[in-house]
Amino acid sequence: MISIAICDDEMSVLQHTKNLLKEYPGRELQVEVFTSGESLLNSTLEYEIILLDIDMQKLNGIETAQLIRQKNKKVKLIYVTNYSDYTVFAFAVHAFAYLLKPLKREELYRQLDEAFEYMQLPADKLLEFHTTDGIIRINPNDIFFFEYLNRKVYLRSAQGTHILKRKITELALELQDKGFFMPHKSFVVNLYSVKSIKGYDIYLSNGLTIPLSQKKSMEFRKALNHYLSEGMGLRL
């Protein structure tokens, strides 16, 4: 059973959110409700997910989250609020997600699905990226490659494409110990997604082909062989 707390000083929002959680399919949820940050902080129970309003009397959601983080680093904080300009502050206290009121069933369930997936995997098994649409967390095995195109970096994955706010060279350095390699100045490829190499073409498990520069050919093949020797294996 997953324990979830809802904290909001609007009773109608509390009831609406609680009803949505009761109807969430596939998992049994234990739901507790609180009308203030103070009452939430006074609870002796530990929650795995907290749905937290930002604009509350006395302690607001940001202040409440900062106090929660002092004693619980693992809880997933999902903000539910009217104010989109609070996004920067929400992520500053490591919010898992940020949802706008009125809360929509599909958006809530999608964030819960992601939270449950995240909880099933060790934190270091998921990668986190800042994109033009916000923060995403993704299983590295779902990433095919990153591509630098038209002065932007595109993350190509099984779930779709995201635009990152990064330099591809910095990204390559950051991910080199996580099974990624830069075979070309415009690409960083996930070695897990490599199906085969023919000449200077790299064939991926999703059917796409990316280029292998002649300059980096030997280094890339060496990195791939080392990756395979570690027992990771190829997708065939």
C-alpha positions as CSV (number, residue, x, y, z in Angstrom):
1,M,0.0,0.0,0.0
2,I,1.3,3.5,-1.0
3,S,0.8,6.2,1.6
4,I,-0.1,9.6,0.2
5,A,-0.8,12.9,2.0
6,I,-2.8,15.8,0.5
7,C,-2.2,19.3,2.0
8,D,-4.4,22.1,0.9
9,D,-6.4,24.8,2.7
10,E,-9.3,24.6,0.3
11,M,-11.7,21.9,1.4
12,S,-13.2,21.6,-2.1
13,V,-9.7,20.9,-3.5
14,L,-9.0,18.4,-0.8
15,Q,-12.1,16.4,-1.5
16,H,-11.7,16.6,-5.3
17,T,-8.1,15.3,-5.0
18,K,-9.0,12.6,-2.5
19,N,-11.8,11.4,-4.8
20,L,-9.4,11.2,-7.8
21,L,-6.9,9.2,-5.7
22,K,-9.6,6.8,-4.6
23,E,-10.4,6.1,-8.3
24,Y,-6.7,5.6,-9.3
25,P,-6.6,2.2,-10.9
26,G,-4.2,-0.6,-10.2
27,R,-2.9,0.3,-6.7
28,E,-4.2,0.5,-3.2
29,L,-3.5,4.0,-1.8
30,Q,-3.7,5.1,1.9
31,V,-4.7,8.8,1.8
32,E,-4.5,11.3,4.6
33,V,-5.6,15.0,4.3
34,F,-4.3,18.1,5.9
35,T,-5.6,21.7,5.7
36,S,-2.3,23.4,6.6
37,G,1.5,22.9,6.4
38,E,1.6,23.0,10.2
39,S,-0.7,20.0,10.6
40,L,1.2,18.1,7.9
41,L,4.5,18.7,9.7
42,N,2.9,17.6,13.0
43,S,1.9,14.2,11.6
44,T,3.9,11.3,12.9
45,L,3.3,9.2,9.8
46,E,5.8,9.0,6.9
47,Y,4.4,9.4,3.4
48,E,5.8,8.3,0.1
49,I,4.0,11.0,-1.9
50,I,2.7,14.4,-0.8
51,L,0.4,16.5,-2.9
52,L,1.1,20.0,-1.6
53,D,-0.6,23.3,-2.3
54,I,1.8,26.3,-2.4
55,D,-0.5,29.3,-1.6
56,M,-1.5,28.5,2.0
57,Q,-1.9,30.6,5.1
58,K,1.0,30.9,7.6
59,L,3.4,28.2,6.3
60,N,3.1,28.2,2.5
61,G,4.0,25.1,0.4
62,I,7.6,26.1,-0.2
63,E,8.3,26.7,3.5
64,T,6.5,23.4,4.3
65,A,8.5,21.5,1.8
66,Q,11.8,22.9,3.1
67,L,11.0,21.6,6.6
68,I,9.8,18.3,5.2
69,R,13.1,17.9,3.3
70,Q,15.1,18.3,6.6
71,K,13.7,15.0,7.8
72,N,12.6,13.2,4.7
73,K,14.8,13.2,1.6
74,K,12.9,10.5,-0.3
75,V,9.3,11.6,-0.3
76,K,8.0,12.6,-3.7
77,L,6.6,16.2,-3.5
78,I,3.9,17.0,-6.1
79,Y,2.7,20.6,-6.1
80,V,-0.9,21.4,-6.9
81,T,-1.4,25.2,-7.2
82,N,-2.9,28.1,-9.2
83,Y,0.5,29.8,-9.7
84,S,2.7,28.8,-12.6
85,D,5.4,31.3,-11.6
86,Y,6.2,29.2,-8.5
87,T,7.8,26.5,-10.7
88,V,11.4,27.6,-10.0
89,F,10.9,27.6,-6.3
90,A,9.1,24.2,-6.4
91,F,12.1,22.5,-8.1
92,A,14.5,24.3,-5.7
93,V,13.2,22.0,-3.0
94,H,13.4,19.0,-5.2
95,A,9.7,18.7,-6.2
96,F,8.9,15.6,-8.1
97,A,6.2,17.3,-10.2
98,Y,4.2,20.5,-10.6
99,L,0.5,20.4,-11.4
100,L,-1.8,23.4,-12.0
101,K,-5.3,23.7,-10.6
102,P,-8.0,22.7,-11.4
103,L,-6.4,19.3,-11.1
104,K,-7.0,17.1,-14.1
105,R,-7.4,13.3,-13.7
106,E,-5.1,12.4,-16.6
107,E,-2.3,14.7,-15.5
108,L,-2.4,13.5,-11.9
109,Y,-2.5,9.8,-12.9
110,R,0.4,10.3,-15.2
111,Q,2.5,11.8,-12.5
112,L,1.5,9.1,-10.1
113,D,2.5,6.5,-12.7
114,E,5.9,8.2,-13.0
115,A,6.4,8.4,-9.2
116,F,5.6,4.7,-8.8
117,E,8.1,3.8,-11.5
118,Y,10.7,5.9,-9.8
119,M,10.0,4.3,-6.5
120,Q,10.5,0.8,-7.9
121,L,14.0,1.7,-9.2
122,P,17.0,2.9,-7.2
123,A,17.3,6.6,-7.6
124,D,20.7,6.3,-9.4
125,K,19.0,4.2,-12.1
126,L,17.0,7.1,-13.4
127,L,18.4,10.1,-15.2
128,E,17.0,13.6,-14.7
129,F,17.1,16.3,-17.4
130,H,16.0,19.9,-17.6
131,T,14.0,20.3,-20.8
132,T,12.0,23.1,-22.4
133,D,8.9,21.4,-21.0
134,G,10.2,21.0,-17.5
135,I,12.1,18.3,-15.6
136,I,11.9,14.7,-16.8
137,R,13.1,11.5,-15.2
138,I,13.8,8.6,-17.5
139,N,15.1,5.1,-17.4
140,P,18.5,5.3,-19.2
141,N,17.6,2.1,-21.1
142,D,14.8,4.0,-22.8
143,I,17.2,6.6,-24.3
144,F,18.4,5.9,-27.8
145,F,20.7,8.9,-28.4
146,F,21.1,12.7,-28.0
147,E,21.4,14.8,-31.1
148,Y,22.7,18.3,-31.6
149,L,20.6,19.9,-34.4
150,N,19.9,23.6,-35.2
151,R,21.8,24.7,-32.0
152,K,19.6,22.6,-29.8
153,V,20.1,19.2,-28.1
154,Y,17.4,16.6,-28.7
155,L,16.9,13.6,-26.5
156,R,15.5,10.7,-28.6
157,S,13.8,8.0,-26.5
158,A,11.2,5.3,-26.6
159,Q,8.8,7.8,-25.0
160,G,9.4,10.5,-27.6
161,T,11.7,13.6,-28.1
162,H,12.6,16.3,-25.6
163,I,14.7,19.4,-26.1
164,L,17.4,19.9,-23.5
165,K,19.0,23.0,-22.1
166,R,22.5,21.6,-22.3
167,K,25.6,21.6,-24.4
168,I,26.1,18.3,-26.0
169,T,29.8,18.2,-25.1
170,E,29.0,18.7,-21.4
171,L,26.3,16.0,-21.7
172,A,28.8,13.5,-23.2
173,L,31.2,14.1,-20.3
174,E,28.4,13.7,-17.7
175,L,27.1,10.5,-19.1
176,Q,30.3,8.7,-20.2
177,D,30.3,6.6,-17.0
178,K,26.6,5.7,-17.5
179,G,27.0,3.7,-20.7
180,F,26.9,6.6,-23.2
181,F,29.5,7.6,-25.8
182,M,30.0,10.4,-28.3
183,P,30.7,8.8,-31.7
184,H,30.3,12.0,-33.6
185,K,30.4,15.7,-32.8
186,S,26.6,15.9,-33.1
187,F,25.6,12.7,-31.3
188,V,25.8,11.0,-27.9
189,V,24.6,7.4,-28.2
190,N,23.4,5.0,-25.5
191,L,25.6,1.9,-25.9
192,Y,22.6,-0.2,-24.7
193,S,20.7,0.8,-27.8
194,V,23.5,-0.2,-30.3
195,K,22.5,-3.1,-32.4
196,S,25.5,-3.3,-34.8
197,I,28.2,-1.3,-36.5
198,K,28.8,-1.4,-40.2
199,G,31.6,0.7,-41.5
200,Y,30.9,4.2,-40.2
201,D,27.3,3.6,-39.5
202,I,25.8,2.8,-36.1
203,Y,22.6,0.8,-36.2
204,L,20.3,1.2,-33.3
205,S,17.6,-1.0,-31.8
206,N,14.8,1.5,-32.9
207,G,15.8,1.0,-36.5
208,L,17.6,4.4,-36.9
209,T,21.2,4.8,-38.0
210,I,23.6,7.5,-36.7
211,P,27.1,8.3,-38.1
212,L,30.4,7.2,-36.6
213,S,33.2,9.6,-37.3
214,Q,36.4,8.2,-38.7
215,K,38.3,10.0,-36.0
216,K,36.3,8.4,-33.2
217,S,35.8,5.0,-34.7
218,M,38.5,3.1,-32.9
219,E,37.7,4.8,-29.5
220,F,34.0,4.1,-29.9
221,R,34.5,0.4,-30.8
222,K,36.8,0.1,-27.8
223,A,34.2,1.7,-25.5
224,L,31.5,-0.6,-26.9
225,N,33.6,-3.7,-26.4
226,H,34.3,-2.7,-22.8
227,Y,30.6,-2.1,-22.3
228,L,29.8,-5.6,-23.6
229,S,32.5,-7.2,-21.6
230,E,30.8,-5.8,-18.5
231,G,27.9,-8.1,-19.3
232,M,25.4,-5.5,-20.5
233,G,24.8,-7.2,-23.9
234,L,23.3,-5.9,-27.0
235,R,19.6,-5.5,-27.9
236,L,18.9,-7.8,-30.8
